[in-house]
């Protein structure tokens, strides 16, 4: 089993930036991708971005393309989400999860084998 711990959330003004981190421990060789998902109050969880651990290939939902960047540090078993030009509609609890897939019009999802972190709150407000 893989354990995931997110950090880096907080309150930021519109147009500002945050960097989220997702640190993995445990059986870190058991997953092939890690992604970021978010859930705003009263809304369904949405896949935001996903990165392949082996080759670094990345996927984004259209609403964050050009503003968010996902990256990985394999030596630290950590995945980052750099969020720039934040908007109030980016406000949500952000979760990381293993074994994500998809992208484009089909969205980003998590396989049944995936593990989830506990989430970190991001609030974009003036």
Protein Blocks (a to p, Z undefined) as FASTA:
>chain_A
ZZdddehiacddehiacddddddehjfklpcbdcdddddehiacddfbdcdfklopacdd
fklgokaccdddfklopacdddehiafklgccddddehieeedjlopaddfkbccdebja
ddddZZ
